[in-house]
Every structure is written in C-alpha cells, then in structure tokens.
Amino acid sequence: MAAAAKVALVCFLLVALAAAPGAVEAATCSPTQLTPCAPAIIGNAAPTAACCGKLKAHPASCLCKYKKDPNLQRYVNSPNGKKVFAACKARLPKC
C-alpha cells in the first residue's frame, strides 16, 4: 500500500472513530465496521469480498446517518463510494 493510501486510510479511520462515540443511541451503527471498504472508497481499489459483505450487512438506517454526517458523507456520497456500492451490488438507501 502506497504511503498516500495509508495516510488516507488512517484519516478515514480517525474520522470514523471520532463519529462513533456520538452514535450511542444505535450501537449497531459503527462506521468502523466498514473499514474493509476504505481502500476502495478512498483509493479507487476494487472492493474486496470482506468489504462487500460488510456493506450488504450494514443497516440502511446507519448508512442514512453516515450520508447526513458531515464527517462521513464525503465518503458515502463520493463517486468512489457509489462505485463500491454498485460493484458490491449493495443498495445505497435513499434517505
């Protein structure tokens, strides 16, 4: 993994971890569960089977929260984010 990709992945994880403590009301909404998708969303890599599995299993209500979260929406709503959903054949909910 290139240095820039590692930095981007670390940034994504830090943002995800920073957003997680505020999500006390829904313990199942943890953006860190989607970290296998970070290289695909941030770096244009093909999504792995682990990424697709996590994406499909993640509750739609959580994805809607991420789409509205200022710290996370740039990942979920990004062109690469949409490509990952399409490649995984996972539905990006309309919220």
Number of C-alpha atoms within 10 A of each C-alpha: 7 8 8 10 15 13 11 16 20 14 12 22 17 13 15 20 14 13 18 16 11 9 14 10 8 11 9 13 19 19 22 18 15 18 19 19 26 23 20 18 25 16 17 15 13 16 19 16 12 12 22 21 15 17 24 15 12 18 13 17 14 17 22 16 16 22 21 15 13 11 14 18 16 14 18 20 15 14 12 18 21 17 16 26 20 13 13 18 12 17 12 19 12 8 10
